[in-house]
Amino acid sequence: MSINDESAATRLLWTGGWASTFQLLRVLLQQRRPVVPYYLVDSGRPSTQVELATMERIRARLALLHPGTRALLAGTRICQVADLAPDAEVDAAFRRELQGAFIGSQYAWLARFCRQHSIDDLQLCIHRDDQAHAVIEPLVIRVAGVDGTCTWRMDPNFRATDPDPCLLFDRFSLPLFETSKLDMSRAAEEQGWTALMHMTWFCHRPGRDQQPCGRCNPCLYTIEEGLGWRIPAGRRATSAVYRTFVRPFKAPAKALLQKLQPRAG
């Protein structure tokens, strides 16, 4: 099988991050299936160019170490978030979700992207440590994916009682839903993927030295998920101060501001 048969390919949201790269390696090297990666460009994220460069480096290293993947890994489909059409239904569902729990704004535009491109099986690498995991855990079920492997999807029985999270996450397959980043680290070591995994990127606001900042949400989550060694020691110390004295007040203030914003229409 090769990428020439895209109908049989796995569609994966790949950011060059830890979880999505781990899933990329699982599909390419264990399942030996073709992959079509997708990446959505958020112009407001300072790390965009770092993420794109990271994916190219991983792609090149992967081809060198595992030449067979050249025929399996398609070019990345890149879409600008700014080019997505408005979707009042998705945006309203996202605002209502924010009233009960915090989830990243990317889930709103990812849902819009899938609806507008008629995609209903995009692999999204929400994992055990993700904040979104707690939000949708009661609403997902374990199923066989289109490729026959195990995955998780929103339970259609909840579409009537919990329409908002279903609208946001219905079109995604969640193959890593019950896997933690430490689980991925152990599996990568067993499979000999450690060097590739260490090439991944996560920080949204890298410094001029292209090192993780230690204060953005992905950096904080990386520390909390047991992979703090990926952040330089000095910035881990700064991060500890930030987590103690700043972070506890940031989310409530942001949530209050969002609720006070005038609603369209």
Backbone torsions as a table, in degrees:
resi	resn	phi	psi	omega
1	MET	NA	140.1	178.1
2	SER	-135.0	175.1	-178.1
3	ILE	-68.9	-10.6	176.2
4	ASN	-61.8	-23.9	178.2
5	ASP	-100.3	76.5	-174.9
6	GLU	-69.6	-20.2	179.2
7	SER	-64.5	-24.9	179.8
8	ALA	-99.7	4.0	-175.3
9	ALA	-81.4	153.3	172.8
10	THR	-84.3	127.5	175.5
11	ARG	-93.2	124.2	-172.7
12	LEU	-131.6	130.4	170.3
13	LEU	-77.8	109.6	-176.6
14	TRP	-114.8	126.3	-179.2
15	THR	-115.2	-3.3	-171.7
16	GLY	83.5	5.4	179.2
17	GLY	-85.4	176.8	-174.0
18	TRP	-60.5	-55.0	-173.4
19	ALA	-69.6	-46.1	-176.9
20	SER	-69.5	-31.0	176.0
21	THR	-70.9	-39.0	176.0
22	PHE	-58.9	-44.6	179.3
23	GLN	-66.4	-37.9	175.9
24	LEU	-57.0	-44.9	-179.5
25	LEU	-67.5	-38.5	177.9
26	ARG	-59.4	-46.5	-176.4
27	VAL	-69.6	-43.6	-176.5
28	LEU	-73.2	-45.1	-168.9
29	LEU	-97.0	-27.3	178.5
30	GLN	-98.6	-49.6	-178.0
31	GLN	-84.8	-18.6	-179.4
32	ARG	52.3	48.4	179.3
33	ARG	-114.2	151.3	177.0
34	PRO	-69.4	149.9	-178.2
35	VAL	-129.3	133.8	169.6
36	VAL	-109.9	106.5	-179.9
37	PRO	-84.9	146.5	177.1
38	TYR	-121.1	144.0	177.0
39	TYR	-142.5	128.3	178.8
40	LEU	-105.1	126.2	-176.1
41	VAL	-87.4	116.9	174.5
42	ASP	-99.3	107.9	-173.6
43	SER	-64.1	-18.8	-179.9
44	GLY	-86.6	1.2	-177.9
45	ARG	-100.3	116.4	-176.9
46	PRO	-63.5	-17.9	-175.1
47	SER	-89.5	3.0	-173.2
48	THR	-54.4	-49.9	-177.5
49	GLN	-65.7	-34.5	176.8
50	VAL	-64.6	-42.1	-179.9
51	GLU	-64.6	-44.8	179.2
52	LEU	-62.3	-42.8	178.7
53	ALA	-65.9	-37.4	178.3
54	THR	-61.4	-44.7	-179.8
55	MET	-63.4	-38.0	178.1
56	GLU	-66.4	-39.1	178.2
57	ARG	-66.3	-42.0	178.5
58	ILE	-64.4	-42.8	179.4
59	ARG	-59.1	-45.0	-178.9
60	ALA	-66.8	-42.5	179.9
61	ARG	-66.8	-38.6	178.7
62	LEU	-63.1	-42.6	179.1
63	ALA	-64.9	-33.9	179.3
64	LEU	-71.5	-43.8	-177.5
65	LEU	-78.8	-32.9	-176.0
66	HIS	-134.8	79.0	-174.2
67	PRO	-55.7	-26.5	-179.8
68	GLY	-63.5	-20.2	-178.9
69	THR	-73.6	-15.0	179.4
70	ARG	-60.6	-34.0	-179.4
71	ALA	-84.8	-8.3	-175.6
72	LEU	-106.4	-26.1	-174.0
73	LEU	-100.5	112.7	-179.4
74	ALA	-76.0	165.2	172.1
75	GLY	-63.4	148.0	-177.2
76	THR	-70.9	130.1	175.0
77	ARG	-83.3	114.3	-175.2
78	ILE	-108.1	131.4	179.1
79	CYS	-129.0	139.4	176.0
80	GLN	-84.8	127.3	177.4
81	VAL	-57.7	-36.6	-178.7
82	ALA	-63.6	-20.3	-179.0
83	ASP	-86.4	-8.7	-179.7
84	LEU	-70.8	139.6	177.6
85	ALA	-72.4	150.7	175.6
86	PRO	-60.2	150.4	177.1
87	ASP	-142.4	95.3	-175.0
88	ALA	-61.2	-34.4	-178.1
89	GLU	-66.8	-45.4	178.9
90	VAL	-66.1	-44.4	-177.8
91	ASP	-63.3	-38.7	178.5
92	ALA	-66.9	-40.5	177.9
93	ALA	-62.9	-40.2	179.4
94	PHE	-65.1	-43.2	179.0
95	ARG	-61.5	-40.8	179.3
96	ARG	-65.9	-37.8	177.9
97	GLU	-62.2	-38.3	-179.0
98	LEU	-63.0	-23.6	-179.9
99	GLN	-69.6	-22.3	-179.3
100	GLY	-105.8	-28.9	-177.2
101	ALA	-162.8	154.7	178.6
102	PHE	-84.8	128.5	167.6
103	ILE	-133.8	150.8	-175.9
104	GLY	-65.1	148.6	-179.3
105	SER	-63.1	-18.5	-178.9
106	GLN	-63.5	-25.1	-178.0
107	TYR	-70.5	-25.4	175.8
108	ALA	-71.6	-48.6	-177.5
109	TRP	-77.1	-22.5	172.6
110	LEU	-67.3	-40.2	177.3
111	ALA	-64.0	-41.2	177.4
112	ARG	-62.6	-42.7	-179.7
113	PHE	-58.8	-48.1	-177.7
114	CYS	-65.3	-41.6	178.8
115	ARG	-62.7	-43.1	-175.5
116	GLN	-75.1	-20.2	179.2
117	HIS	-110.1	11.8	176.6
118	SER	54.1	42.7	177.3
119	ILE	-102.8	128.2	-179.7
120	ASP	-129.1	17.9	-178.7
121	ASP	-145.0	31.6	-178.9
122	LEU	-73.8	126.1	178.8
123	GLN	-74.3	122.7	-179.7
124	LEU	-118.9	126.9	-168.2
125	CYS	-93.8	50.0	167.5
126	ILE	-64.2	131.5	-176.4
127	HIS	-126.3	-178.8	-171.7
128	ARG	-56.0	-33.7	-175.2
129	ASP	-87.7	-9.5	-175.0
130	ASP	-67.2	145.9	173.1
131	GLN	-62.6	-37.3	179.9
132	ALA	-64.8	-24.7	179.7
133	HIS	-59.0	-46.8	-178.0
134	ALA	-65.6	-31.6	-177.5
135	VAL	-68.6	-42.0	-173.3
136	ILE	-106.3	-2.9	-176.9
137	GLU	-52.7	-42.2	-179.6
138	PRO	-69.3	-9.5	-171.3
139	LEU	-110.4	3.3	-177.1
140	VAL	-109.0	157.2	175.9
141	ILE	-132.3	152.8	177.1
142	ARG	-83.0	130.1	-177.7
143	VAL	-140.0	170.1	171.7
144	ALA	-85.4	130.0	179.1
145	GLY	-73.7	174.4	-179.3
146	VAL	-63.0	-21.9	178.8
147	ASP	-94.8	6.0	178.1
148	GLY	88.7	-8.4	178.7
149	THR	-85.1	166.8	-179.4
150	CYS	-76.3	138.1	174.6
151	THR	-151.3	179.1	177.1
152	TRP	-125.6	144.2	177.9
153	ARG	-142.2	164.0	176.7
154	MET	-64.0	136.7	179.1
155	ASP	-74.5	118.2	-178.3
156	PRO	-61.0	-18.8	179.6
157	ASN	-66.9	-15.1	-178.9
158	PHE	-96.6	1.7	-176.8
159	ARG	-63.0	-29.9	179.8
160	ALA	-82.1	-38.2	-175.4
161	THR	-90.1	-27.9	-179.7
162	ASP	-132.4	64.4	-172.7
163	PRO	-66.1	-31.5	-174.7
164	ASP	-66.3	-54.6	177.6
165	PRO	-63.5	-32.2	177.7
166	CYS	-65.5	-40.8	178.5
167	LEU	-62.5	-38.9	-177.4
168	LEU	-74.5	-33.0	-170.2
169	PHE	-119.6	0.6	-176.1
170	ASP	-58.5	-31.6	-170.9
171	ARG	-90.5	8.2	-176.7
172	PHE	-111.3	144.7	167.3
173	SER	-99.1	137.7	-172.1
174	LEU	-120.4	74.3	-170.7
175	PRO	-69.3	-18.1	-178.1
176	LEU	-109.9	19.8	-169.4
177	PHE	-58.6	-35.6	-178.8
178	GLU	-106.5	24.7	-179.7
179	THR	-115.4	133.2	176.8
180	SER	-92.7	167.2	177.9
181	LYS	-66.7	-32.5	175.8
182	LEU	-67.4	-36.4	173.9
183	ASP	-59.4	-43.8	179.8
184	MET	-64.1	-39.8	180.0
185	SER	-61.8	-44.8	179.1
186	ARG	-64.8	-43.7	180.0
187	ALA	-64.9	-39.5	179.5
188	ALA	-63.6	-38.8	178.2
189	GLU	-64.9	-41.8	179.1
190	GLU	-63.1	-36.4	-176.1
191	GLN	-87.7	-6.6	-178.1
192	GLY	80.4	27.3	-177.0
193	TRP	-102.5	6.2	-171.4
194	THR	-56.5	-44.0	-178.5
195	ALA	-60.9	-40.7	178.3
196	LEU	-67.5	-41.3	-179.7
197	MET	-65.7	-32.3	179.7
198	HIS	-72.4	-10.1	176.6
199	MET	-83.9	-10.4	-174.0
200	THR	-69.3	164.7	-177.6
201	TRP	-128.7	154.3	-178.5
202	PHE	-144.9	-28.7	-172.4
203	CYS	-70.1	136.7	178.4
204	HIS	-88.2	-17.4	-177.1
205	ARG	-134.2	66.3	-178.6
206	PRO	-63.8	149.1	177.6
207	GLY	-75.7	179.0	179.4
208	ARG	-62.4	-23.1	178.4
209	ASP	-85.2	6.0	179.2
210	GLN	61.8	31.7	175.1
211	GLN	-108.7	151.5	-179.4
212	PRO	-58.3	143.8	-174.8
213	CYS	-77.3	-30.1	-178.8
214	GLY	87.4	-6.1	-174.5
215	ARG	-121.0	-20.6	179.0
216	CYS	-71.3	165.8	-176.7
217	ASN	-57.6	-46.4	179.2
218	PRO	-59.8	-36.1	176.7
219	CYS	-64.9	-45.0	179.9
220	LEU	-62.8	-42.3	179.1
221	TYR	-65.2	-37.7	179.3
222	THR	-60.3	-42.0	177.5
223	ILE	-65.1	-47.0	-177.5
224	GLU	-65.1	-28.2	-177.2
225	GLU	-88.5	7.5	173.5
226	GLY	91.9	10.4	-178.8
227	LEU	-115.7	32.6	-178.3
228	GLY	-60.1	-22.1	178.3
229	TRP	-60.0	-15.3	-179.1
230	ARG	-78.0	-8.6	-179.4
231	ILE	-108.0	134.3	180.0
232	PRO	-53.5	146.3	-173.8
233	ALA	-55.4	-44.0	-179.2
234	GLY	-60.9	-39.4	-179.5
235	ARG	-77.9	-23.1	171.8
236	ARG	-65.6	-38.5	178.4
237	ALA	-64.8	-45.1	176.8
238	THR	-61.5	-38.5	179.9
239	SER	-63.0	-38.0	179.5
240	ALA	-62.2	-41.0	177.3
241	VAL	-64.4	-44.6	-179.5
242	TYR	-60.9	-45.4	-178.0
243	ARG	-64.7	-30.4	-176.9
244	THR	-82.2	-42.4	-168.9
245	PHE	-109.7	-16.9	-176.5
246	VAL	-114.7	-50.3	-172.4
247	ARG	-56.9	-39.9	-177.7
248	PRO	-57.8	-22.7	-176.7
249	PHE	-102.4	-11.3	-173.1
250	LYS	-73.9	-49.7	-176.7
251	ALA	-63.3	-46.4	177.7
252	PRO	-59.8	-38.8	179.2
253	ALA	-65.6	-41.8	-179.9
254	LYS	-65.5	-42.0	179.6
255	ALA	-63.1	-39.4	178.8
256	LEU	-64.6	-43.6	179.7
257	LEU	-62.3	-39.9	179.8
258	GLN	-64.7	-37.7	179.9
259	LYS	-70.0	-28.9	-178.0
260	LEU	-83.8	-12.9	-179.4
261	GLN	-66.0	139.3	178.2
262	PRO	-64.2	140.2	-179.4
263	ARG	-86.8	137.9	177.1
264	ALA	-66.8	142.6	176.5
265	GLY	81.1	NA	NA
